[in-house]
């Protein structure tokens, strides 16, 4: 089985900067050249480090893709968390719109990279990564649903959070891959918000 975990975690600021440079280079080469041509030699050259330095942290290209996926997911969750944090006094309808827009915007951050990562993430990591991201998103949405419990058409908060996150996630992934021209449009926000509100609210 391919080793997918980093060889070691950077602890000092200099080594963290090196790993950041390697991951940034991985993203650039992956989008520019595609997975097959994105060799560790090309990535190291782009990062300005030796391939030996790259191998100190990552055993192979797949491990780089996994680390890049985790970094990209953290960025998306930070964006979603910041949006939800501002919704305490918002109406249920407005809050739903903001959450939908935030999830769309999170996936619209470098959609070419998002597609490249999803398409090439090793199979054994795909399900694990999706579960981890969705669990974080569901926890955030659950807080919003609890706050608006009296407006909900369902009493099952856990199931509602699961359905909301996975519905928006499926539609945004489809847009990233099939209709990137939809991303960033207010019309897509309108349509998904209408869909979610009709399911959620009385």
N, C-alpha and C positions, 0 to 999 in steps of 0.2 A: 504494500500500500504506500502511496506517495506521502512523504512527510509534508504536512500542511502548516504546522505551527512554526513560528520564528525560532531560530536557534537560541537567541538570547534577547532579552529586553534591554533597550538603552536606558541607562541610569543617569549619566552625566549629560549636561546641556549640549556638549559637542557631539556625543554619540546620538542624541535625540535629533539634532540638526542633520546628521548624516542619514538617519533613517527617514526623516521627513523628505530629504532631497531624493532618496532612492524611490520612495513611494510617489512623489510628484513626477519623477522621471518615468516610473512605471505607467502612470496615468497618461502621460503625454505620448509615450511610445505605443501603448495599447490602442489609443484612439487614432494615432497617425498611421501606424503600420499594421494593425490587426494582431490578433493573438498569436498566430502562427509565426509571424516575423518578429514578434517582440521577444527577442532572446535576452538572456541575462547580460550578455556582452553589450548589446545595444543599450539596455537600460543603465548599466554601469557607466558607459560612455556618456550618456545623456546627463546622468547625475553628477559627473565629474569625479567619480571614484573608481578604484580598481575593481575588477570582478571579484578579486579575493576579499575585498572589504565588503562587498555585497553579500558574499557567501558567509561572512561572519555572522550576519543577522538573519539571512533567509536561505534555506537549503535549495530552493528551486523556484521556477517561475510561478507555479501554482500557489506556493506559499505567499508570494508577492501579491497575487490576485486576491487571495483571502484577506491579507492584511489591508489591502486597498479597499476591499469591500467593507471591512469593519470600520475603517476610517470614514468612508463615505456614509455609512449608516449612522455613525455618531454625529456627523454634520447635519444629516436630515433630522435626527431626533432633537438636536439642539434647536433647530429652527422651529420644529413643531412645539417643543416645550415652551419656547419664548412666546409663541402665539397664544397658546392655551392659558398661559399665566396671566394674560391681560383680559380674560373673559369672565371674571368673577361676577361682574354686575351687568353683563350683557344679557339680552333676551335669548331664549332658546334658538329662535330663528337666526339671529345675528351670530350667535356662537357657532351654530352648525356651519354657516357660511365661512366663518373665519377658519374653522378646523379643516373644512374641505379645501379652501384656498391654500392653507399652510401645507397640507399633504401634497397638493399639486405642485406648489412651489418647491417643496423639498425634493421631489422627483425631477423637477425642471432644472435643478442645479447640475449643470454639465450633463445633459441627457445622453450625449454620445458616450460619455464615460459610463453612465449608469447602464446603458444597453450593453456595452462591452464587458462590464463586470458580470452582469446577470447572465449573459450568453456564455461566458467562459469560466464561471465559478465552478470548481470541481464538484461533481454530483454529490459527493458525501458531505459537502459543506452547504449546499444550496438549501436543503430543508432546515438544517440547524440555524442558518443565518436568518431565514425568513421567520422562523419561530421566535428568535431573539428580538428581531425588530418589531414584529407584530405584538409581542408581549409588552414591550415598552410603550408602543402606541396605544394599545388597549388600556393600559394602566392610566395613561393621561386622559383618554376619552372617558373612562369610567368616572373620574373625578367630575368632569363636566356633566355627565348623565346624573350622577347623584345630586348635584346642585339643582338640576331641573327635573327631579323625579316626579313632581306633581303634574308636569306637562306630558309625561311619556305615555305612550299607548301600551307599554309593556311593563311588567314588574320585574322581569329578569334582566337586571343591569349587566351582568356578565355576558349573557348572550347578545344583548343589544350592542355592547362595546365590540364584541367579536364580529358581528355582522357589519357594523359601520366601518370598522377598520379594514376588513377584508374586501368589502364592496368598493371602497375608495381605492384601496391598494390595487385591486384587479383592474379597475378602470384606468388608473394612472399608468400602470405597467403596460397596458394595452396601448395607451396613447403614446408612451415613450417609444415603443417598438413599431407600432403600426401608423399612428397619426401624430407625429411630433408637432405638426402645425396646430393641433388643438391645445397643446400645452401653453400656459400663460394667457389663454383667452378667457375673458370674463364669461363668455357663453358656456364654456365647459363647466366653470364654477357654478353658474346658474342651474344648469341641468342636473348636475350631481347633487347640489344642495336641495333642489326640489325633490329628487328621488329619496334622499336621506330623510328629509322632513316629513314626507308622506309616510315613510315607514315608522319614524320615531314618535311623532307628536300626535296628540289627540286632535 
